Amino acid sequence: MFGLGAPELVIILIVVLVIFGGTQIPKLARSMGQAQKEFKKGLDEGAPDDEPESKEPEPPVAKPPSNGTAGQ
């Protein structure tokens, strides 16, 4: 994807640990998880707007009236 291998990921994790500290990482992960959950919820709420509001079947078409001469 971006050419990141295992050594690069380890270095990134060490830098994050140094910057935020061990106590702040769980809080950061929790807030990122909540943000992702709210984002997905917002996407789900916006999805039904694209569909037609009425999902009722159309009424059947009325047959033309017969003149009573059928079968003669």
TIMI-2910 file (N, C-alpha, C, CB; in pm, 1 decimal, decimal comma, always signed):
<rs>
+----------+----------+----------+----------+----------+----------+----------+----------+----------+----------+----------+----------+------+
!      n_x !      n_y !      n_z !     ca_x !     ca_y !     ca_z !      c_x !      c_y !      c_z !     cb_x !     cb_y !     cb_z ! resn !
+----------+----------+----------+----------+----------+----------+----------+----------+----------+----------+----------+----------+------+
!    +83,4 !   -117,6 !     +0,0 !     +0,0 !     +0,0 !     +0,0 !    +88,4 !   +124,6 !     +0,0 !    -95,2 !     -0,6 !   +121,2 !  Met !
!   +158,0 !   +151,9 !   +109,4 !   +247,4 !   +266,6 !   +114,9 !   +392,4 !   +221,9 !   +125,3 !   +211,3 !   +356,7 !   +232,5 !  Phe !
!   +416,8 !    +94,4 !   +112,2 !   +551,8 !    +43,5 !   +124,5 !   +599,7 !    +37,8 !   +268,7 !   +644,9 !   +127,6 !    +43,8 !  Gly !
!   +506,6 !    +28,3 !   +363,4 !   +544,1 !    +20,3 !   +504,0 !   +560,3 !   -125,5 !   +542,6 !   +439,0 !    +89,8 !   +594,1 !  Leu !
!   +679,0 !   -160,3 !   +587,4 !   +704,9 !   -294,8 !   +634,9 !   +701,8 !   -299,2 !   +785,5 !   +838,0 !   -345,2 !   +583,5 !  Gly !
!   +742,5 !   -412,0 !   +839,7 !   +743,2 !   -429,4 !   +984,8 !   +838,2 !   -331,2 !  +1054,2 !   +782,3 !   -572,4 !  +1019,7 !  Ala !
!   +960,6 !   -310,6 !  +1003,4 !  +1049,9 !   -216,3 !  +1073,6 !   +994,6 !    -73,9 !  +1078,4 !  +1186,1 !   -214,7 !  +1006,5 !  Pro !
!   +932,6 !    -29,9 !   +970,4 !   +876,8 !   +105,5 !   +968,5 !   +762,5 !   +120,0 !  +1067,9 !   +828,3 !   +141,1 !   +828,1 !  Glu !
!   +676,1 !    +17,2 !  +1074,8 !   +564,1 !    +22,1 !  +1168,5 !   +612,1 !    +23,3 !  +1313,7 !   +471,1 !    -96,8 !  +1145,3 !  Leu !
!   +717,0 !    -51,2 !  +1342,9 !   +772,1 !    -52,5 !  +1478,6 !   +825,7 !    +85,8 !  +1514,3 !   +884,1 !   -158,9 !  +1491,5 !  Val !
!   +894,2 !   +149,5 !  +1421,4 !   +946,8 !   +284,2 !  +1446,4 !   +833,1 !   +382,8 !  +1470,1 !  +1034,0 !   +331,3 !  +1328,4 !  Ile !
!   +727,3 !   +373,6 !  +1389,6 !   +611,9 !   +462,7 !  +1407,1 !   +548,2 !   +440,5 !  +1544,1 !   +507,4 !   +439,6 !  +1295,1 !  Ile !
!   +532,4 !   +316,6 !  +1585,5 !   +473,7 !   +287,7 !  +1716,3 !   +560,7 !   +342,0 !  +1829,9 !   +453,9 !   +136,6 !  +1733,1 !  Leu !
!   +691,5 !   +332,2 !  +1817,1 !   +781,1 !   +385,6 !  +1920,0 !   +769,1 !   +537,4 !  +1928,1 !   +927,0 !   +345,2 !  +1891,1 !  Ile !
!   +761,3 !   +603,0 !  +1813,1 !   +747,6 !   +748,8 !  +1811,3 !   +615,8 !   +790,4 !  +1875,9 !   +755,8 !   +802,7 !  +1666,6 !  Val !
!   +508,9 !   +719,9 !  +1845,2 !   +378,2 !   +750,5 !  +1905,8 !   +384,7 !   +730,7 !  +2056,3 !   +266,6 !   +661,5 !  +1844,8 !  Val !
!   +449,9 !   +624,8 !  +2100,7 !   +462,2 !   +598,9 !  +2244,3 !   +540,8 !   +709,2 !  +2313,5 !   +529,5 !   +463,7 !  +2268,6 !  Leu !
!   +646,7 !   +758,1 !  +2249,7 !   +727,4 !   +864,3 !  +2308,9 !   +649,3 !   +995,3 !  +2313,8 !   +857,5 !   +883,0 !  +2229,9 !  Val !
!   +577,0 !  +1027,2 !  +2205,7 !   +504,1 !  +1154,3 !  +2198,7 !   +387,6 !  +1157,4 !  +2298,2 !   +452,0 !  +1178,0 !  +2056,0 !  Ile !
!   +304,6 !  +1053,7 !  +2296,6 !   +183,0 !  +1056,2 !  +2377,6 !   +200,5 !   +996,0 !  +2516,1 !    +74,0 !   +983,8 !  +2306,4 !  Phe !
!   +297,9 !   +911,8 !  +2535,5 !   +316,9 !   +848,3 !  +2665,5 !   +225,2 !   +728,0 !  +2680,2 !   +291,6 !   +948,4 !  +2778,7 !  Gly !
!   +259,8 !   +640,0 !  +2770,2 !   +184,6 !   +515,4 !  +2788,6 !    +44,1 !   +536,2 !  +2841,7 !   +258,7 !   +425,3 !  +2881,5 !  Gly !
!    +21,7 !   +642,0 !  +2917,4 !   -110,5 !   +662,0 !  +2976,7 !   -208,1 !   +727,8 !  +2879,2 !    -98,7 !   +746,8 !  +3102,4 !  Thr !
!   -158,0 !   +799,6 !  +2781,6 !   -246,0 !   +870,7 !  +2689,2 !   -291,1 !   +783,9 !  +2571,8 !   -176,2 !   +993,9 !  +2637,0 !  Gln !
!   -219,3 !   +676,2 !  +2541,5 !   -252,9 !   +594,0 !  +2424,8 !   -390,6 !   +529,2 !  +2438,0 !   -147,2 !   +486,1 !  +2404,7 !  Ile !
!   -428,5 !   +470,7 !  +2552,8 !   -564,6 !   +415,5 !  +2562,3 !   -673,8 !   +521,5 !  +2544,0 !   -583,0 !   +347,5 !  +2696,9 !  Pro !
!   -650,9 !   +641,0 !  +2596,4 !   -748,4 !   +748,7 !  +2579,2 !   -758,5 !   +787,9 !  +2432,2 !   -710,0 !   +871,1 !  +2664,8 !  Lys !
!   -644,8 !   +795,4 !  +2365,2 !   -642,5 !   +830,0 !  +2224,2 !   -714,5 !   +723,7 !  +2141,6 !   -498,2 !   +846,8 !  +2175,7 !  Leu !
!   -686,5 !   +596,2 !  +2171,3 !   -751,6 !   +487,2 !  +2098,2 !   -902,6 !   +487,6 !  +2121,9 !   -692,0 !   +351,7 !  +2140,1 !  Ala !
!   -943,2 !   +515,4 !  +2244,8 !  -1086,2 !   +519,5 !  +2277,2 !  -1156,7 !   +631,6 !  +2201,8 !  -1106,5 !   +537,5 !  +2428,2 !  Arg !
!  -1094,6 !   +747,6 !  +2197,8 !  -1157,6 !   +860,1 !  +2127,5 !  -1162,5 !   +835,8 !  +1976,9 !  -1082,2 !   +990,4 !  +2156,8 !  Ser !
!  -1060,9 !   +769,9 !  +1923,0 !  -1063,4 !   +736,7 !  +1779,6 !  -1173,1 !   +634,6 !  +1749,7 !   -926,0 !   +681,8 !  +1733,9 !  Met !
!  -1192,9 !   +538,7 !  +1839,8 !  -1298,8 !   +439,7 !  +1822,5 !  -1437,1 !   +503,3 !  +1827,9 !  -1287,5 !   +331,8 !  +1928,9 !  Gly !
!  -1455,8 !   +596,4 !  +1920,2 !  -1584,6 !   +666,2 !  +1930,1 !  -1609,7 !   +750,6 !  +1806,4 !  -1589,0 !   +754,5 !  +2055,6 !  Gln !
!  -1506,6 !   +814,6 !  +1754,8 !  -1522,3 !   +896,7 !  +1634,8 !  -1559,8 !   +809,1 !  +1515,2 !  -1392,4 !   +975,4 !  +1605,3 !  Ala !
!  -1496,6 !   +692,3 !  +1505,4 !  -1529,1 !   +601,1 !  +1395,6 !  -1673,2 !   +551,2 !  +1408,2 !  -1431,1 !   +481,7 !  +1393,6 !  Gln !
!  -1716,3 !   +521,5 !  +1530,3 !  -1852,8 !   +474,2 !  +1553,5 !  -1955,2 !   +581,4 !  +1515,8 !  -1870,8 !   +433,3 !  +1700,5 !  Lys !
!  -1928,7 !   +706,1 !  +1552,2 !  -2019,6 !   +815,1 !  +1517,8 !  -2021,9 !   +840,6 !  +1367,7 !  -1979,7 !   +942,4 !  +1591,5 !  Glu !
!  -1907,4 !   +825,7 !  +1303,8 !  -1900,3 !   +843,4 !  +1158,5 !  -1984,5 !   +737,9 !  +1087,6 !  -1754,2 !   +836,3 !  +1110,1 !  Phe !
!  -1972,4 !   +612,5 !  +1129,4 !  -2052,0 !   +505,1 !  +1068,9 !  -2200,8 !   +527,5 !  +1094,4 !  -2008,7 !   +367,7 !  +1124,4 !  Lys !
!  -2234,2 !   +574,3 !  +1214,4 !  -2374,3 !   +601,3 !  +1247,4 !  -2429,5 !   +711,0 !  +1156,5 !  -2388,6 !   +642,1 !  +1396,1 !  Lys !
!  -2349,0 !   +814,6 !  +1132,0 !  -2390,6 !   +922,3 !  +1042,6 !  -2409,7 !   +874,0 !   +900,6 !  -2289,8 !  +1034,0 !  +1044,9 !  Gly !
!  -2324,3 !   +783,0 !   +856,1 !  -2340,5 !   +727,3 !   +721,4 !  -2468,2 !   +644,1 !   +711,5 !  -2218,5 !   +641,4 !   +683,9 !  Leu !
!  -2496,7 !   +566,6 !   +816,0 !  -2617,0 !   +484,6 !   +815,7 !  -2743,2 !   +570,2 !   +818,4 !  -2615,9 !   +389,6 !   +934,3 !  Asp !
!  -2739,6 !   +682,2 !   +888,3 !  -2856,5 !   +770,4 !   +894,2 !  -2880,5 !   +838,9 !   +760,2 !  -2838,8 !   +875,5 !  +1004,3 !  Glu !
!  -2775,9 !   +867,2 !   +686,5 !  -2789,8 !   +935,4 !   +558,7 !  -2826,4 !   +842,4 !   +444,7 !  -2663,4 !  +1006,4 !   +525,7 !  Gly !
!  -2805,5 !   +712,0 !   +459,6 !  -2829,0 !   +616,9 !   +351,4 !  -2976,2 !   +606,9 !   +310,4 !  -2779,1 !   +481,0 !   +392,3 !  Ala !
!  -3073,8 !   +602,2 !   +401,4 !  -3212,9 !   +586,3 !   +358,2 !  -3266,0 !   +704,6 !   +277,2 !  -3300,7 !   +565,5 !   +478,3 !  Pro !
!  -3201,8 !   +819,1 !   +281,9 !  -3250,1 !   +935,2 !   +207,3 !  -3241,7 !   +914,3 !    +56,9 !  -3171,2 !  +1058,5 !   +246,2 !  Asp !
!  -3155,9 !   +823,6 !    +11,6 !  -3139,1 !   +799,3 !   -130,8 !  -3248,8 !   +709,7 !   -187,4 !  -3003,9 !   +737,4 !   -156,8 !  Asp !
!  -3317,4 !   +636,3 !   -102,5 !  -3419,9 !   +543,4 !   -147,9 !  -3554,9 !   +614,9 !   -156,3 !  -3428,5 !   +421,3 !    -53,5 !  Glu !
!  -3644,2 !   +565,6 !   -243,2 !  -3777,5 !   +626,9 !   -248,9 !  -3850,6 !   +607,9 !   -116,5 !  -3860,5 !   +566,8 !   -364,7 !  Pro !
!  -3931,7 !   +707,5 !    -82,1 !  -3999,9 !   +702,9 !    +47,3 !  -4110,9 !   +598,0 !    +49,5 !  -4057,6 !   +839,8 !    +80,8 !  Glu !
!  -4182,8 !   +581,9 !    -59,6 !  -4294,7 !   +489,7 !    -63,1 !  -4249,0 !   +356,2 !   -119,4 !  -4410,4 !   +547,1 !   -146,3 !  Ser !
!  -4261,8 !   +251,4 !    -37,7 !  -4227,7 !   +118,7 !    -84,5 !  -4353,5 !    +33,3 !    -99,7 !  -4128,8 !    +52,2 !    +11,5 !  Lys !
!  -4470,8 !    +97,3 !   -102,5 !  -4595,0 !    +24,0 !   -118,2 !  -4610,2 !    -16,9 !   -264,2 !  -4716,0 !   +108,6 !    -71,4 !  Glu !
!  -4666,6 !   -134,9 !   -288,8 !  -4686,2 !   -176,1 !   -427,5 !  -4791,4 !    -87,7 !   -494,6 !  -4728,0 !   -324,8 !   -434,6 !  Pro !
!  -4777,8 !    -73,7 !   -623,3 !  -4874,6 !     +7,4 !   -697,4 !  -5008,7 !    -64,4 !   -702,1 !  -4823,8 !    +37,0 !   -840,8 !  Glu !
!  -5119,2 !    +10,2 !   -699,7 !  -5250,5 !    -55,2 !   -705,1 !  -5269,5 !   -122,5 !   -841,3 !  -5364,7 !    +47,7 !   -678,8 !  Pro !
!  -5346,5 !   -231,5 !   -844,1 !  -5367,8 !   -300,7 !   -972,0 !  -5447,3 !   -212,7 !  -1068,5 !  -5441,4 !   -435,0 !   -949,6 !  Pro !
!  -5423,6 !   -235,2 !  -1195,2 !  -5493,3 !   -158,8 !  -1298,4 !  -5634,9 !   -214,6 !  -1312,2 !  -5416,6 !   -164,9 !  -1435,3 !  Val !
!  -5732,9 !   -125,4 !  -1315,7 !  -5873,3 !   -167,6 !  -1324,9 !  -5901,6 !   -222,9 !  -1464,6 !  -5969,1 !    -48,9 !  -1292,8 !  Ala !
!  -5980,6 !   -331,2 !  -1468,8 !  -6018,5 !   -390,2 !  -1597,2 !  -6130,8 !   -307,0 !  -1658,1 !  -6062,5 !   -539,3 !  -1580,3 !  Lys !
!  -6132,8 !   -296,5 !  -1789,2 !  -6244,2 !   -223,0 !  -1850,7 !  -6375,4 !   -298,6 !  -1828,4 !  -6219,1 !   -201,9 !  -2003,1 !  Pro !
!  -6484,0 !   -226,0 !  -1812,2 !  -6612,0 !   -292,8 !  -1787,8 !  -6654,6 !   -375,4 !  -1911,3 !  -6721,3 !   -187,9 !  -1752,2 !  Pro !
!  -6710,9 !   -491,8 !  -1882,5 !  -6757,5 !   -575,6 !  -1994,6 !  -6899,4 !   -534,7 !  -2031,3 !  -6751,9 !   -728,1 !  -1958,1 !  Ser !
!  -6933,5 !   -555,6 !  -2158,8 !  -7066,3 !   -514,6 !  -2204,1 !  -7168,5 !   -626,9 !  -2193,8 !  -7059,3 !   -465,6 !  -2346,7 !  Asn !
!  -7130,2 !   -740,1 !  -2136,9 !  -7223,9 !   -849,4 !  -2113,5 !  -7245,0 !   -938,8 !  -2234,6 !  -7354,9 !   -794,3 !  -2070,1 !  Gly !
!  -7170,5 !   -919,9 !  -2343,4 !  -7187,7 !  -1002,5 !  -2463,8 !  -7081,4 !  -1109,4 !  -2475,2 !  -7185,4 !   -915,8 !  -2587,8 !  Thr !
!  -7002,8 !  -1126,9 !  -2373,3 !  -6897,0 !  -1227,1 !  -2380,9 !  -6956,3 !  -1366,2 !  -2378,6 !  -6797,1 !  -1210,1 !  -2266,1 !  Ala !
!  -6904,1 !  -1455,5 !  -2460,9 !  -6949,0 !  -1594,1 !  -2461,1 !  -7071,5 !  -1618,6 !  -2546,4 !  -6977,1 !  -1637,4 !  -2322,6 !  Gly !
!  -7114,2 !  -1530,7 !  -2630,7 !  -7233,0 !  -1553,5 !  -2712,7 !  -7198,4 !  -1579,5 !  -2853,8 !  -7325,5 !  -1438,2 !  -2705,5 !  Gln !
+----------+----------+----------+----------+----------+----------+----------+----------+----------+----------+----------+----------+------+
</rs>
